[in-house]
């Protein structure tokens, strides 16, 4: 069966390992899963990085799954987004009509992403396709709290609940969808984000010990939601200025604004802001760093924290979103109150002054990663969900019920 797009193929990336029917165990049917997300496999931010990790793992470790990833946003400026989304919507309709799709996996954030992705959900349901709605948005609660009028809020909840499964990335989010939004628990599945093991990279990333002075690192969008103002303020603490540390704040967002803040705070000799870095560069920075910082105000389950855990870095972060599924205070990292600049400074000093503590936290975090947050573990759960939804005798709810 021809799976090629009838439109331009830019923004529609195929992952096609050799998976002919003869290579499958027990003559399993190949599951043709179509993923829809912003940026496709090249999207910036945690959702794009997660997709870039998940799809190869699915097609490598679950031989009965073939994935196609369709970009719903595009690589260009915001004004181009409606054209990319319209193209994604047409692709879904055409290939659903031609019988090329078995299952639709939609990756959703908040605000405009919700309305765009629900349009895709409705189209897939119109063709009788099972849909997984996978929530990644850190600010989804804020979006729902602001959504007006009440009738629109109810319509959004009702449409989300029409998906065969809502996948959320932690216990906090499952509780929110079931207790606050009233979506039946059997429709909500927790599948944690996962990341690759850097020890199998080339060259492998080795364990580290805290170097004299220490190198601090944060990865992710720069801005108030990620706690960038508090982080910069914490780094001006006189006690920290007396230590010979350096820091890298890598990410997209208002980069020039924060570079100007470095000048104002007289931190340019200590702190670098390189802007957005691609995956290979992010792993290199992790390998060269000693402490990972993410003092966020809102989160889903940050891929960057999982990458730090996998690399063997002690983590300082906040107990927001599903972070506490991964970081247990004093065990796998240090948790500080949201917006507490003094607590952030204190936590950084603790790790700079006590390398043994950092090593203990990093070792426990690495073990937690191996047990729960490897991309292979995530891919196995996703593949099992695909199989369950496509098995007639499975326990998935009937299509269209709520």
DRENDO-1510 file (C-alpha; in Angstrom, 1 decimal, always signed):
<recs>
REC; n; res; u; v; w
REC; 1; UNK; +0.0; +0.0; +0.0 .
REC; 2; UNK; +1.4; +3.4; -1.0 .
REC; 3; UNK; +1.9; +5.6; +2.0 .
REC; 4; UNK; +3.3; +8.6; +0.2 .
REC; 5; UNK; +1.8; +12.0; +0.6 .
REC; 6; UNK; -0.3; +13.4; -2.3 .
REC; 7; UNK; +1.0; +16.8; -1.4 .
REC; 8; UNK; +4.5; +18.3; -0.9 .
REC; 9; UNK; +6.5; +16.1; +1.5 .
REC; 10; UNK; +8.2; +18.9; +3.4 .
REC; 11; UNK; +7.2; +18.8; +7.0 .
REC; 12; UNK; +6.0; +15.2; +6.7 .
REC; 13; UNK; +8.8; +12.9; +7.8 .
REC; 14; UNK; +8.6; +9.1; +7.4 .
REC; 15; UNK; +10.3; +6.6; +9.7 .
REC; 16; UNK; +10.3; +3.4; +7.7 .
REC; 17; UNK; +12.4; +0.5; +9.0 .
REC; 18; UNK; +12.2; -2.8; +7.2 .
REC; 19; UNK; +9.1; -4.3; +8.6 .
REC; 20; UNK; +7.6; -6.5; +6.0 .
REC; 21; UNK; +4.9; -8.9; +7.2 .
REC; 22; UNK; +7.4; -11.8; +6.9 .
REC; 23; UNK; +9.7; -10.3; +9.5 .
REC; 24; UNK; +7.1; -10.0; +12.2 .
REC; 25; UNK; +6.7; -12.5; +15.0 .
REC; 26; UNK; +3.4; -14.4; +15.0 .
REC; 27; UNK; +2.3; -12.7; +11.8 .
REC; 28; UNK; +1.4; -9.5; +13.7 .
REC; 29; UNK; -0.2; -6.8; +11.7 .
REC; 30; UNK; +1.9; -3.7; +11.2 .
REC; 31; UNK; +0.3; -0.8; +13.0 .
REC; 32; UNK; +0.4; +2.4; +11.0 .
REC; 33; UNK; +0.5; +5.2; +13.5 .
REC; 34; UNK; +0.4; +8.8; +12.4 .
REC; 35; UNK; +1.8; +11.4; +14.8 .
REC; 36; UNK; +0.8; +15.0; +14.6 .
REC; 37; UNK; +2.9; +17.6; +16.4 .
REC; 38; UNK; +4.5; +21.1; +16.1 .
REC; 39; UNK; +7.7; +21.0; +14.2 .
REC; 40; UNK; +7.5; +17.2; +13.4 .
REC; 41; UNK; +10.7; +15.5; +14.4 .
REC; 42; UNK; +12.6; +18.8; +14.3 .
REC; 43; UNK; +10.4; +20.8; +16.6 .
REC; 44; UNK; +12.0; +23.0; +19.3 .
REC; 45; UNK; +11.1; +22.5; +22.9 .
REC; 46; UNK; +10.4; +19.5; +25.0 .
REC; 47; UNK; +7.5; +18.1; +22.8 .
REC; 48; UNK; +9.6; +18.2; +19.7 .
REC; 49; UNK; +12.6; +16.6; +21.4 .
REC; 50; UNK; +10.3; +13.9; +22.9 .
REC; 51; UNK; +8.9; +13.0; +19.5 .
REC; 52; UNK; +12.4; +12.8; +18.1 .
REC; 53; UNK; +13.2; +10.3; +20.8 .
REC; 54; UNK; +9.9; +8.3; +20.7 .
REC; 55; UNK; +9.4; +7.6; +17.0 .
REC; 56; UNK; +12.8; +5.9; +16.4 .
REC; 57; UNK; +12.4; +3.9; +19.6 .
REC; 58; UNK; +8.9; +2.8; +18.5 .
REC; 59; UNK; +10.0; +1.7; +15.1 .
REC; 60; UNK; +13.1; +0.1; +16.5 .
REC; 61; UNK; +11.8; -1.7; +19.6 .
REC; 62; UNK; +8.2; -2.4; +18.5 .
REC; 63; UNK; +8.7; -4.0; +15.1 .
REC; 64; UNK; +5.0; -4.1; +14.4 .
REC; 65; UNK; +4.7; -0.2; +14.5 .
REC; 66; UNK; +5.4; +2.0; +11.6 .
REC; 67; UNK; +5.2; +5.8; +12.3 .
REC; 68; UNK; +4.7; +8.9; +10.2 .
REC; 69; UNK; +5.1; +12.3; +11.8 .
REC; 70; UNK; +3.3; +15.3; +10.4 .
REC; 71; UNK; +4.3; +18.8; +11.2 .
REC; 72; UNK; +1.3; +20.9; +12.3 .
REC; 73; UNK; +3.1; +24.2; +12.8 .
REC; 74; UNK; +6.0; +24.5; +10.4 .
REC; 75; UNK; +9.6; +25.7; +10.8 .
REC; 76; UNK; +8.9; +29.4; +9.9 .
REC; 77; UNK; +7.3; +32.4; +11.5 .
REC; 78; UNK; +3.9; +32.3; +13.2 .
REC; 79; UNK; +2.0; +33.7; +10.2 .
REC; 80; UNK; +2.9; +30.6; +8.2 .
REC; 81; UNK; +1.4; +28.2; +10.8 .
REC; 82; UNK; -2.2; +28.3; +9.4 .
REC; 83; UNK; -0.9; +27.0; +6.1 .
REC; 84; UNK; +1.1; +24.2; +7.7 .
REC; 85; UNK; -1.9; +23.2; +9.9 .
REC; 86; UNK; -4.3; +23.2; +6.9 .
REC; 87; UNK; -1.8; +21.0; +5.0 .
REC; 88; UNK; -1.6; +18.6; +8.0 .
REC; 89; UNK; -5.5; +18.5; +8.2 .
REC; 90; UNK; -5.7; +17.7; +4.5 .
REC; 91; UNK; -3.1; +15.0; +4.7 .
REC; 92; UNK; -5.0; +13.4; +7.6 .
REC; 93; UNK; -8.3; +13.5; +5.6 .
REC; 94; UNK; -6.7; +12.2; +2.4 .
REC; 95; UNK; -4.8; +9.3; +3.9 .
REC; 96; UNK; -7.7; +8.4; +6.2 .
REC; 97; UNK; -10.0; +8.2; +3.1 .
REC; 98; UNK; -7.4; +6.0; +1.3 .
REC; 99; UNK; -7.2; +3.6; +4.3 .
REC; 100; UNK; -3.5; +4.4; +5.0 .
REC; 101; UNK; -3.9; +5.0; +8.7 .
REC; 102; UNK; -4.7; +2.6; +11.6 .
REC; 103; UNK; -4.3; +5.0; +14.5 .
REC; 104; UNK; -3.9; +8.8; +15.1 .
REC; 105; UNK; -1.6; +10.0; +17.9 .
REC; 106; UNK; -2.0; +13.8; +18.5 .
REC; 107; UNK; +0.5; +15.7; +20.6 .
REC; 108; UNK; -1.2; +18.8; +22.2 .
REC; 109; UNK; +0.0; +21.7; +24.3 .
REC; 110; UNK; -2.3; +24.6; +25.4 .
REC; 111; UNK; -4.0; +27.7; +24.1 .
REC; 112; UNK; -4.1; +27.6; +20.2 .
REC; 113; UNK; -2.7; +24.1; +20.1 .
REC; 114; UNK; -5.8; +22.8; +21.8 .
REC; 115; UNK; -8.2; +24.1; +19.2 .
REC; 116; UNK; -6.0; +23.0; +16.3 .
REC; 117; UNK; -5.5; +19.5; +17.7 .
REC; 118; UNK; -9.2; +19.1; +18.5 .
REC; 119; UNK; -10.0; +19.8; +14.9 .
REC; 120; UNK; -7.6; +17.0; +13.9 .
REC; 121; UNK; -9.3; +14.7; +16.5 .
REC; 122; UNK; -12.8; +15.5; +15.1 .
REC; 123; UNK; -11.6; +14.7; +11.6 .
REC; 124; UNK; -10.0; +11.4; +12.6 .
REC; 125; UNK; -13.2; +10.4; +14.5 .
REC; 126; UNK; -15.3; +11.2; +11.4 .
REC; 127; UNK; -13.3; +8.5; +9.6 .
REC; 128; UNK; -13.7; +6.1; +12.5 .
REC; 129; UNK; -10.1; +6.1; +13.5 .
REC; 130; UNK; -9.0; +5.6; +17.1 .
REC; 131; UNK; -7.3; +8.7; +18.5 .
REC; 132; UNK; -4.8; +9.1; +21.3 .
REC; 133; UNK; -4.6; +12.7; +22.6 .
REC; 134; UNK; -1.2; +13.2; +24.3 .
REC; 135; UNK; -1.0; +16.2; +26.5 .
REC; 136; UNK; +2.4; +18.0; +26.9 .
REC; 137; UNK; +1.4; +21.6; +27.8 .
REC; 138; UNK; +2.9; +22.9; +31.0 .
REC; 139; UNK; +0.4; +25.8; +31.0 .
REC; 140; UNK; -2.7; +23.7; +30.2 .
REC; 141; UNK; -4.2; +24.3; +33.7 .
REC; 142; UNK; -3.8; +28.1; +33.3 .
REC; 143; UNK; -5.4; +27.8; +29.8 .
REC; 144; UNK; -8.4; +25.9; +31.1 .
REC; 145; UNK; -8.9; +28.3; +34.0 .
REC; 146; UNK; -9.0; +31.2; +31.6 .
REC; 147; UNK; -11.2; +29.6; +29.0 .
REC; 148; UNK; -14.5; +31.4; +28.5 .
REC; 149; UNK; -17.4; +31.2; +28.1 .
REC; 150; UNK; -18.3; +28.1; +30.2 .
REC; 151; UNK; -20.0; +26.5; +27.2 .
REC; 152; UNK; -16.7; +26.6; +25.3 .
REC; 153; UNK; -14.9; +25.1; +28.2 .
REC; 154; UNK; -17.5; +22.3; +28.4 .
REC; 155; UNK; -17.2; +21.7; +24.6 .
REC; 156; UNK; -13.4; +21.4; +24.9 .
REC; 157; UNK; -13.6; +18.9; +27.7 .
REC; 158; UNK; -16.3; +16.9; +25.9 .
REC; 159; UNK; -14.2; +16.8; +22.7 .
REC; 160; UNK; -11.1; +15.7; +24.5 .
REC; 161; UNK; -13.1; +13.0; +26.3 .
REC; 162; UNK; -14.1; +11.6; +22.9 .
REC; 163; UNK; -10.6; +10.4; +22.2 .
REC; 164; UNK; -10.1; +6.7; +22.8 .
REC; 165; UNK; -7.3; +7.6; +25.3 .
REC; 166; UNK; -5.9; +10.7; +26.8 .
REC; 167; UNK; -2.2; +10.2; +27.6 .
REC; 168; UNK; -0.8; +12.3; +30.3 .
REC; 169; UNK; +2.8; +12.5; +31.5 .
REC; 170; UNK; +2.5; +12.1; +35.2 .
REC; 171; UNK; +0.3; +11.6; +38.3 .
REC; 172; UNK; -0.4; +15.4; +38.7 .
REC; 173; UNK; -1.9; +15.5; +35.2 .
REC; 174; UNK; -4.0; +12.3; +35.7 .
REC; 175; UNK; -5.5; +13.8; +38.8 .
REC; 176; UNK; -6.2; +17.0; +37.1 .
REC; 177; UNK; -8.0; +15.4; +34.1 .
REC; 178; UNK; -10.1; +13.0; +36.2 .
REC; 179; UNK; -10.8; +15.0; +39.4 .
REC; 180; UNK; -10.9; +18.6; +38.0 .
REC; 181; UNK; -12.1; +18.1; +34.4 .
REC; 182; UNK; -14.3; +15.0; +35.2 .
REC; 183; UNK; -12.9; +12.8; +32.4 .
REC; 184; UNK; -13.5; +9.1; +33.3 .
REC; 185; UNK; -10.3; +7.5; +34.7 .
REC; 186; UNK; -10.4; +4.6; +32.3 .
REC; 187; UNK; -9.8; +7.1; +29.5 .
REC; 188; UNK; -6.7; +8.6; +31.0 .
REC; 189; UNK; -3.4; +6.7; +30.8 .
REC; 190; UNK; -0.1; +7.8; +32.4 .
REC; 191; UNK; +2.9; +7.4; +30.1 .
REC; 192; UNK; +6.0; +9.3; +31.4 .
REC; 193; UNK; +8.3; +11.0; +29.0 .
REC; 194; UNK; +11.5; +9.1; +28.3 .
REC; 195; UNK; +14.9; +9.9; +26.9 .
REC; 196; UNK; +17.7; +7.8; +25.4 .
REC; 197; UNK; +20.6; +6.5; +27.5 .
REC; 198; UNK; +23.6; +8.7; +26.7 .
REC; 199; UNK; +25.9; +5.9; +27.8 .
REC; 200; UNK; +25.1; +4.2; +24.5 .
REC; 201; UNK; +25.9; +7.3; +22.5 .
REC; 202; UNK; +29.0; +7.7; +20.4 .
REC; 203; UNK; +31.2; +8.6; +22.2 .
REC; 204; UNK; +29.5; +7.5; +25.5 .
REC; 205; UNK; +29.0; +10.1; +28.2 .
REC; 206; UNK; +30.9; +9.1; +31.3 .
REC; 207; UNK; +30.2; +9.7; +35.0 .
REC; 208; UNK; +31.6; +12.9; +36.3 .
REC; 209; UNK; +32.8; +14.2; +39.7 .
REC; 210; UNK; +32.2; +17.8; +40.6 .
REC; 211; UNK; +35.1; +19.9; +39.3 .
REC; 212; UNK; +36.5; +22.8; +41.2 .
REC; 213; UNK; +34.2; +25.7; +40.9 .
REC; 214; UNK; +31.5; +23.8; +39.1 .
REC; 215; UNK; +29.6; +24.4; +35.9 .
REC; 216; UNK; +25.9; +25.1; +36.1 .
REC; 217; UNK; +23.5; +24.4; +33.3 .
REC; 218; UNK; +19.8; +25.0; +32.3 .
REC; 219; UNK; +18.2; +23.9; +29.1 .
REC; 220; UNK; +14.8; +25.0; +27.9 .
REC; 221; UNK; +12.9; +28.1; +26.9 .
REC; 222; UNK; +14.1; +31.2; +28.7 .
REC; 223; UNK; +11.5; +33.3; +30.5 .
REC; 224; UNK; +9.4; +33.7; +33.6 .
REC; 225; UNK; +7.7; +30.3; +33.3 .
REC; 226; UNK; +11.0; +28.6; +33.5 .
REC; 227; UNK; +12.2; +30.8; +36.4 .
REC; 228; UNK; +14.9; +32.5; +34.4 .
REC; 229; UNK; +14.6; +35.9; +36.3 .
REC; 230; UNK; +14.9; +34.1; +39.7 .
REC; 231; UNK; +17.9; +32.1; +38.4 .
REC; 232; UNK; +19.8; +35.2; +37.3 .
REC; 233; UNK; +18.9; +36.9; +40.6 .
REC; 234; UNK; +20.2; +33.8; +42.5 .
REC; 235; UNK; +23.5; +33.9; +40.7 .
REC; 236; UNK; +24.1; +37.5; +42.0 .
REC; 237; UNK; +24.1; +36.2; +45.6 .
REC; 238; UNK; +27.3; +37.5; +47.2 .
REC; 239; UNK; +28.0; +34.0; +48.6 .
REC; 240; UNK; +27.9; +32.6; +45.0 .
REC; 241; UNK; +29.9; +35.4; +43.6 .
REC; 242; UNK; +32.7; +34.3; +45.9 .
REC; 243; UNK; +32.8; +30.9; +44.2 .
REC; 244; UNK; +34.6; +30.3; +40.8 .
REC; 245; UNK; +31.6; +28.7; +39.0 .
REC; 246; UNK; +30.4; +29.3; +35.5 .
REC; 247; UNK; +26.9; +28.8; +34.0 .
REC; 248; UNK; +25.2; +28.1; +30.6 .
REC; 249; UNK; +21.6; +29.1; +30.1 .
REC; 250; UNK; +20.7; +27.4; +26.7 .
REC; 251; UNK; +17.3; +27.8; +25.2 .
REC; 252; UNK; +15.0; +29.8; +22.9 .
REC; 253; UNK; +12.8; +32.8; +23.9 .
REC; 254; UNK; +13.8; +36.4; +24.6 .
REC; 255; UNK; +17.5; +35.6; +24.4 .
REC; 256; UNK; +18.6; +39.2; +23.7 .
REC; 257; UNK; +16.7; +40.5; +26.7 .
REC; 258; UNK; +18.4; +38.1; +29.1 .
REC; 259; UNK; +21.8; +38.8; +27.5 .
REC; 260; UNK; +21.2; +42.5; +28.4 .
REC; 261; UNK; +20.2; +41.4; +31.9 .
REC; 262; UNK; +23.6; +39.6; +32.2 .
REC; 263; UNK; +25.3; +42.9; +31.4 .
REC; 264; UNK; +23.2; +44.8; +33.9 .
REC; 265; UNK; +23.9; +42.3; +36.6 .
REC; 266; UNK; +27.6; +42.1; +35.7 .
REC; 267; UNK; +27.4; +38.4; +35.1 .
REC; 268; UNK; +28.8; +38.2; +31.5 .
REC; 269; UNK; +32.1; +36.9; +32.7 .
REC; 270; UNK; +30.4; +33.9; +34.4 .
REC; 271; UNK; +27.2; +33.2; +32.4 .
REC; 272; UNK; +26.7; +32.3; +28.7 .
REC; 273; UNK; +23.4; +32.4; +26.8 .
REC; 274; UNK; +24.0; +30.6; +23.5 .
REC; 275; UNK; +20.3; +30.5; +22.5 .
REC; 276; UNK; +18.6; +27.4; +21.3 .
REC; 277; UNK; +20.8; +24.3; +21.0 .
REC; 278; UNK; +20.1; +21.2; +19.0 .
REC; 279; UNK; +20.0; +17.7; +20.6 .
REC; 280; UNK; +23.7; +16.8; +20.1 .
REC; 281; UNK; +24.8; +20.1; +21.5 .
REC; 282; UNK; +22.5; +19.7; +24.4 .
REC; 283; UNK; +24.0; +16.3; +25.3 .
REC; 284; UNK; +27.5; +17.8; +25.0 .
REC; 285; UNK; +26.6; +20.6; +27.4 .
REC; 286; UNK; +25.1; +18.1; +29.8 .
REC; 287; UNK; +28.3; +16.0; +29.6 .
REC; 288; UNK; +30.4; +19.1; +30.5 .
REC; 289; UNK; +28.3; +20.3; +33.4 .
REC; 290; UNK; +28.1; +19.5; +37.1 .
REC; 291; UNK; +24.7; +20.8; +38.3 .
REC; 292; UNK; +21.4; +21.1; +36.4 .
REC; 293; UNK; +18.9; +23.9; +37.2 .
REC; 294; UNK; +15.3; +24.3; +36.3 .
REC; 295; UNK; +13.4; +26.5; +38.7 .
REC; 296; UNK; +10.1; +26.4; +36.7 .
REC; 297; UNK; +6.7; +27.9; +37.7 .
REC; 298; UNK; +4.8; +25.5; +35.4 .
REC; 299; UNK; +5.8; +22.2; +33.8 .
REC; 300; UNK; +4.5; +19.0; +32.3 .
REC; 301; UNK; +7.4; +16.6; +32.8 .
REC; 302; UNK; +10.5; +18.3; +31.5 .
REC; 303; UNK; +12.5; +16.3; +29.0 .
REC; 304; UNK; +15.6; +18.3; +30.0 .
REC; 305; UNK; +15.4; +17.1; +33.6 .
REC; 306; UNK; +15.2; +13.5; +32.4 .
REC; 307; UNK; +18.2; +14.1; +30.2 .
REC; 308; UNK; +20.1; +15.4; +33.2 .
REC; 309; UNK; +19.1; +12.4; +35.3 .
REC; 310; UNK; +20.3; +10.1; +32.5 .
REC; 311; UNK; +23.6; +11.9; +32.2 .
REC; 312; UNK; +24.3; +11.7; +35.9 .
REC; 313; UNK; +23.8; +15.3; +37.0 .
REC; 314; UNK; +22.3; +16.4; +40.3 .
REC; 315; UNK; +19.1; +18.4; +39.7 .
REC; 316; UNK; +17.7; +21.5; +41.4 .
REC; 317; UNK; +14.1; +22.2; +40.4 .
REC; 318; UNK; +10.6; +23.0; +41.7 .
REC; 319; UNK; +7.7; +20.7; +42.6 .
REC; 320; UNK; +5.4; +21.7; +39.7 .
REC; 321; UNK; +3.5; +19.6; +37.2 .
REC; 322; UNK; +4.7; +16.0; +37.2 .
REC; 323; UNK; +8.3; +16.8; +38.3 .
REC; 324; UNK; +7.8; +15.0; +41.6 .
REC; 325; UNK; +7.3; +11.7; +39.7 .
REC; 326; UNK; +11.0; +12.0; +38.8 .
REC; 327; UNK; +12.6; +14.2; +41.5 .
REC; 328; UNK; +12.2; +13.3; +45.1 .
REC; 329; UNK; +13.6; +16.0; +47.4 .
REC; 330; UNK; +16.9; +14.9; +49.0 .
REC; 331; UNK; +16.8; +11.5; +47.1 .
REC; 332; UNK; +17.0; +12.1; +43.4 .
REC; 333; UNK; +17.5; +15.9; +43.5 .
REC; 334; UNK; +16.7; +19.0; +45.4 .
REC; 335; UNK; +13.3; +20.7; +45.3 .
REC; 336; UNK; +12.8; +24.4; +46.1 .
REC; 337; UNK; +9.7; +26.5; +46.4 .
REC; 338; UNK; +8.5; +28.2; +43.2 .
REC; 339; UNK; +9.9; +31.8; +42.9 .
REC; 340; UNK; +12.2; +31.5; +45.9 .
REC; 341; UNK; +15.5; +33.1; +44.9 .
REC; 342; UNK; +17.1; +32.6; +48.3 .
REC; 343; UNK; +16.2; +28.9; +48.3 .
REC; 344; UNK; +17.7; +28.5; +44.8 .
REC; 345; UNK; +21.0; +30.2; +45.9 .
REC; 346; UNK; +21.1; +28.0; +49.0 .
REC; 347; UNK; +20.6; +24.8; +47.0 .
REC; 348; UNK; +23.3; +25.7; +44.5 .
REC; 349; UNK; +25.7; +26.4; +47.3 .
REC; 350; UNK; +24.8; +23.1; +48.9 .
REC; 351; UNK; +25.9; +21.2; +45.8 .
REC; 352; UNK; +29.0; +23.3; +45.2 .
REC; 353; UNK; +30.1; +22.9; +48.8 .
REC; 354; UNK; +29.2; +19.2; +49.1 .
REC; 355; UNK; +30.3; +17.1; +46.1 .
REC; 356; UNK; +29.4; +13.9; +47.9 .
REC; 357; UNK; +25.8; +15.0; +48.2 .
REC; 358; UNK; +25.7; +15.8; +44.5 .
REC; 359; UNK; +27.1; +12.4; +43.7 .
REC; 360; UNK; +24.5; +10.6; +45.8 .
REC; 361; UNK; +21.7; +12.5; +44.2 .
REC; 362; UNK; +23.0; +11.9; +40.7 .
REC; 363; UNK; +23.5; +8.2; +41.4 .
REC; 364; UNK; +19.9; +7.8; +42.7 .
REC; 365; UNK; +18.6; +9.9; +39.8 .
REC; 366; UNK; +20.4; +7.8; +37.3 .
REC; 367; UNK; +18.9; +4.7; +38.8 .
REC; 368; UNK; +15.4; +6.2; +38.7 .
REC; 369; UNK; +16.0; +7.0; +35.0 .
REC; 370; UNK; +16.9; +3.5; +34.2 .
REC; 371; UNK; +13.9; +2.1; +36.0 .
REC; 372; UNK; +11.2; +4.5; +34.8 .
REC; 373; UNK; +12.3; +7.1; +32.3 .
REC; 374; UNK; +14.2; +5.5; +29.5 .
REC; 375; UNK; +12.8; +6.0; +26.0 .
REC; 376; UNK; +12.6; +2.2; +25.6 .
REC; 377; UNK; +10.4; +2.0; +28.6 .
REC; 378; UNK; +8.2; +4.7; +27.2 .
REC; 379; UNK; +8.0; +3.2; +23.7 .
REC; 380; UNK; +7.0; -0.2; +25.1 .
REC; 381; UNK; +4.1; +1.4; +26.9 .
REC; 382; UNK; +3.0; +3.4; +23.8 .
REC; 383; UNK; +3.2; +0.3; +21.6 .
REC; 384; UNK; +1.1; -1.7; +24.2 .
REC; 385; UNK; -1.5; +1.1; +24.1 .
REC; 386; UNK; -1.6; +1.0; +20.3 .
REC; 387; UNK; -2.2; -2.8; +20.4 .
REC; 388; UNK; -4.9; -2.6; +23.1 .
REC; 389; UNK; -6.8; +0.1; +21.2 .
REC; 390; UNK; -6.7; -1.9; +17.9 .
REC; 391; UNK; -7.6; -5.2; +19.5 .
REC; 392; UNK; -11.3; -5.9; +19.1 .
REC; 393; UNK; -11.5; -7.8; +22.4 .
REC; 394; UNK; -9.5; -5.1; +24.2 .
REC; 395; UNK; -10.8; -3.0; +27.1 .
REC; 396; UNK; -10.7; +0.3; +25.2 .
REC; 397; UNK; -14.0; +2.2; +25.3 .
REC; 398; UNK; -16.2; +2.0; +22.3 .
REC; 399; UNK; -15.5; +4.7; +19.7 .
REC; 400; UNK; -17.4; +8.0; +20.3 .
REC; 401; UNK; -18.6; +7.2; +23.8 .
REC; 402; UNK; -17.8; +9.3; +26.8 .
</recs>
